[in-house]
Structures are given as structure tokens and as C-alpha cells.
Amino acid sequence: MKDEAARIRNARPEELDEVAQLLKSAFQQYSASIPPQAWQFYLEDIMDVCSRFSESELIVAELDGRLVGAITLYLDPARAEEGGWPRGWAGLRLLGVDPDYRNRGIGHALMEECLSRCRRKGIKTVGLHTTAMMDAARKMYEKMGFKRAPRHDFHPRPGVTVMAYRLDMGKSQADGSRPVRERTP
């Protein structure tokens, strides 16, 4: 039997607590790799979906009658700048998939929805941050055509680099044309 596709849509206000718990569950695997005080700060930021809700598009994946994935998309250039991106870029944050629903293409579907929305808005560059420990996510981003953008890295504490990636959408416009992605040997 073929897996049912997740329904991708905007989160509703009454779902914000559920999205916060989903993200907590999705990122919990990294808690052992981060010092406790830093983890607590990061976890509070991850779960603070209410503060992001009015300034971004909180996109969710729904499957089997429950929320199983989420991502935050900043289409407003001013909001993207606050995330460390140049004017005119869109920014992505906090892609998370429920551990019980991984390896079903949900993260990829959420990313594609974000890129589609960026194309419709005529946004030419999309940025995101990730870390070395988020290996599966980095591999997916790279496969989708994202390239390292070290100029936009940041260091939340000594010895830690949060790596920037960017996707140049090329001549992508509101017509829905897709970016040209370079192939690597």
C-alpha cells in the first residue's frame, strides 16, 4: 500500500501549541549534543511559534489527522534581514518532522511548498541556517540545490558555527518557472 501524501497548508491559530510540541519532538534528538543551558534557550526559541506567527508563514504538514511537520517561511524582506539575510531574500527556519513520520518525504514537501511560494512572489534567493549535527537536513538542502554561504554563518557560542545556505532561484518569477540547479559530479 502506497503512503498517503501529507496535506501542506498554513497553520491555524488554534494549532500553535500543537506545532510547538511537534517542533520540540522533532528537535529533541539534538539535546544531548548541546550544553543544557544552551539547549534550554534553543528549545524555548524553537517552541516560540506564537511570536513568529504574525510575521511569517507557518506552514504545516498534516497526515493521518495530525500535524507531522512544520517550517517557518519569512517572505517579508525586512523580517528576512533580521534573520541575517540581505534585503530581498526569503528566509527559512525550523524545518521539523515528527520522528514517527520521517523518511516519507514530508520535509521535502514542506521545502518545495516554501520554494513555490517564493517563486510566486518573485523572490530570487532563499536562505537558511543549519548545523553540522543536522546531517540529514543538510543533505536534503544540498540535493535541492542549496549552496553554502559562509558569509552569512553565525556563531552562537565559541566553537559552534551555524552554517548558512542559499538557493539562487535564477530567473524564477511568479510564472512558476523552476530554478536552474547545478549538478555536482
N, C-alpha and C positions, 0 to 999 in steps of 0.2 A: 504494500500500500504506500502510495506516494505521500510525503509530508505535505500538509496543508500550508499554504503561504500565509505569512503574517500580514495582517492589515496594518498599514502605515498611515498614521494620522497625527494631528496636533493633540497634545494632552489637554484635558479639560480641567478647569479649576478644582473641581471636586476630586481629582485624581492625584493632586500634588503630593499628598502623604504617601500614597502608593508608589509614585515614581521615586520619591526619596528612599523608601525602603528597597525598591528594586536596585537603585544605584549602590546603596550600601552593600547589598548582597553581591552585586556584580564586581565591586572593587575590593571586597573583603580578603581575597586571596593575596593582596599586596601588604596587608597589615603586618605580617611578620618581617617584611623587608624594610620597614620604615620605623625609626625610633618612636616609641609610644607617644611622646608629646607631639611630634610632627604628624604622626598618624591621626591623632585626635583632631588636630587643626584641619588636616586634609579631609577627613571624614565629614566634619561639620560643613566644609565648603562644598563637598560633593552633594550632601543631602539638602543644601540650602536652595532647593529648586524654586521656592517662593520668591526669592529676591531676583532670580533670573527670568521668571515667568513673564513679567511685563515688558522686558527689554529684549527678548529673544523669541525664537520659535522653539518650543519644547516639543520635540517630535517623539512619538512612541510607536512601538510595535505591539500589536495585540494578537494573541494566538490562544486557542483553547479557552476563550473567555477571560483571559487575564493579560496584564501588561507584562511583556517579556523582554523589552528592550527600550532604550531611550537615548536621545542625543540632543544637545543644545546647539542651535544654529543662530549665529549673530549675522543678520543681513545688513543692519544699520552700520554704515561706515564708522560713525562715532563710537559705537559700542565695540566694534572690532579693534579700533585704535586702543581702547582701554585694555584689551587683551594683548597688546604689544604688536599689533599688525598695522601696516601702513594704511593710509586713507584709501578707501575703495575696495579693500579686501573684505571678504566674509571670513568669519571665524567659527570653528567647530570646537565644542568642548564636551567632555564627559560622555563618550560613547560607552554604554554599558549594556550587557546582555545577561539575563538571568542564567546562572551556571547550568541549570537543568535544561536550558534551551539553546546551548551553544552548538556550533558546528551545523547549523541549519540555514545559514545564510542571512540571519537576522541583522547582524552588524553591517554586513554588506548592503542589505536592502535599505537600512537607515542612512548609510552613507550616500547611496545612489539617490535617495529622496532629497537629501541636502544639496547634492550637486545639481539635480534637476531644478530645484528652487533657485539656486544661484544662476543657472543658465537663463531661466525665465526673467530674472532681474537684471541680466546683462553683466553680472559680476564676472570679472576675468581671472581673479586669483582667490584661492581659498587657502587659509592657513589653519594649522592645528598643532598642538603640543602633545608630546608623549614622552615616555621614558624607556630606558633600556630594558627594564623588567617587564614591560608590556610588549613582549616579543610577538605574540600572535597578532595584536593590533597593528604593530609597525609593519609586519609582513603584509597584512591586508592593505594598509595605506600605500605601501610601495607598489604592490601589484596593481592598485588602482591608478597609479601614475604620480603619486605624491613623491616629491624630491626633498632631500634635506635642505634646510635653510638656516645654517648655523648662526647667521647674523641675528636671528630672532630667538635664539636659545635664551634661557634664563636659568639662574642658579638659586633655588630657594634656601639652600644651606651649603656650607662648604662640602665639596666633593660630590655634589649632586647636580647633574645637568638635566634640565627639562628641554628636550630636543624639539626644535621647530621643523615642521614640514610644510611644503606649499604645493599646490596644484595650480599650474597655469592653464587656464581653460582655453587659451588661444583665442581664436576668433569666435568663440562661443557667444551666442547672443540669445535674445528672447525667442528666436525661431526654434530653439530646442536642439541646435546642432551640438555635437559632442566635441569635447576637447581632443586634440591630437595628442596621443600619449606615445612617448618614445619607448621603443623596445630596448631592453638591455640584453646583451649577449649572454 
